[in-house]
Amino acid sequence: MTEPTLDELAAEVLGIEELRDAQRTAVEAVLDGRDALVVMATGAGKSAIYQLAGLRLAGPTIVVSPLIALQQDQVANLAAASGDEGLAVALNSQTGVGERRDALERLGDGRARFVLLAPEQLANPDVLEDLAAVRPALLVVDEAHCVSEWGHDFRPDYLRIGAARGRLGDPPPTVLALTATAAPPVRDEIVARLGMEDPALVVGSFDRPELWLEVRRFEDEDAKAAALLDEIGEQEGSGLVYVATRRAAEELAATLVERGVAARHYHGGMAAGPREEVLEAFLDGTARVVVATIAFGMGVDKPDVRFVLHDAPSSSLDAYFQEIGRAGRDGEPASAILFYRPQDLGLRRFQAGAGQVDGDQIARVATVVEAVDEPVDPAELAEEVDLTASKVTTAVGRLEDAGAVEVLADGRVAPREELDDLAGAVEAAEEAGRHRKAYEESRLAMVRTYAETRDCRREVLLSYFGDAFAGPCGACDTCADGRADPDDGERPFPVGAAVRHGEWGGGVVQRYGSGRMTVLFEDAGYRTLDVGLVAERGLLTPDD
């Protein structure tokens, strides 16, 4: 019997009438045994890539997904699309012993083709051993930006995935990383952290033409707060309002309730039960508006969100794009409006610096890791050095950047065998920290650029992700008001060109606008330069 083509398989099993080019490219790369990183906007069909590849491969597919709710949705979607209730199984903290045994048996004999689990499951040696025994062919990392400290939702549990891969087979399974938002620095770190070798990079368009983009600028906090309340009252349908602090979420939600708006607040300081209750209320329409910190969003599959408003700038355009991407998933018009006060950037800068570590803290962590005879658990490490878990994670990340330590599949930290210069390793880790801090500052500067630009906002936003777009778009405030400056000036280098700066090193030209050019430098991050000065002084040269 002739094997069905990818298009026939997509139609018969998943109900997809026509594959997108990016989907086809990614599936074919995986079927050829090549690692792949796929960056595609929400709703573009990333899940179909691993589903099609998994149905074709000889061994089962492991899908790492950060939330139990997401796992359950994916299991249900596969069952509904294929008509096979047992095609996918889940392993998580809610899975009983009997269920786990049955799931593994189904994977082993081929009745189940997919297993979905949380990253922390990979820290369990028994789980790793059981998964290795079923000889998986593909390891899928969903929401792959969680592995990157540059990502907007970094999760330490994701750091062990790269090490776990090596214990799942010899040779290890192919890796497929999926994310809806990842600028070039995030992509680079995903590849490095997951140990991907010469991966196929598949980047779809980031454009969401159904989203109206707008920024309203204020100098006075009271005026901004009043305008935000008025806008929420005027908006129709369901929406999200992102704020910078937990207290702001609670206070704004309470004010909205007083005004007769069915609103709830959500933040990471709430217990799991109340958080789940708010999510369900939003999904079923009981709560029309959720006022939240960045803790809310992942796993929220509500297609008819009509607006996403921001009371303060996000920490990066990566985060902002992910947050506004929760609007208009049904393809109908939706609004993304930032209520901007320049002073609010100071709070984001402070929050970004709160998790940083200094040389002394890095040295304390490195000394303990080197002194113990066996790998050390991060929780024990935090207690030993008297630092918070987040600071230990950051210090370990810096030492890993410097090649001084490695994070094992079970999450424990071990020194590299070749480490013989502790002081040098700490110094290299400090330098890595300074590099990351400079990068973070440059990313926040790009948020300011988006908020204050006179150019097409869509062009600014998409160019940040390396997606070439030439305005006017007609669906942002600067274009609609005729305020966007046409870019007809000098361009000393084409967009995408590799260039070199005497101080900042090598970089890539991202965009032009208003007589300025943005370059993403490998070491210095995003920098905006005056085009006239670049040409006059020869600040940039071609970099081969």
Secondary structure, DSSP 4 states (H G I P E B T S, - for coil): -PPPPHHHHHHHHH--SS--HHHHHHHHHHHTT--EEEE--TTS-HHHHHHHHHHHSSS-EEEE-S-HHHHHHHHHHHHHHHS-TTSEEEESTT--HHHHHHHHHHHHHTS--EEEE-GGGGG-HHHHHHHHHT--SEEEETTGGGG-TTSTT--GGGGGHHHHHTTS-SSPPEEEEEES---HHHHHHHHHHTT--S-EEEE-----TTEEEEEEE-S-HHHHHHHHHHHHHH--SEEEEE-SSHHHHHHHHHHHHHTT--EEEE-TTS-HHHHHHHHHHHHTTS-SEEEE-TTS-TT---TTEEEEEESS--SSHHHHHHHHTTS-TTSS-EEEEEEE-TTHHHHHHHHHHHT---HHHHHHHHHHHHHSSS-B-HHHHHHHHT--HHHHHHHHHHHHHTTSEEE-TTS-EEE-TT---HHHHHHHHHHHHHHHHHHHHHHHHHHHHHHH-SS-HHHHHHHHTT----S--SSBHHHHTT-PPP--S--SS-TT-EEEETTTEEEEEEEEETTEEEEEETTTEEEEEEHHHHHHHT-EEE--
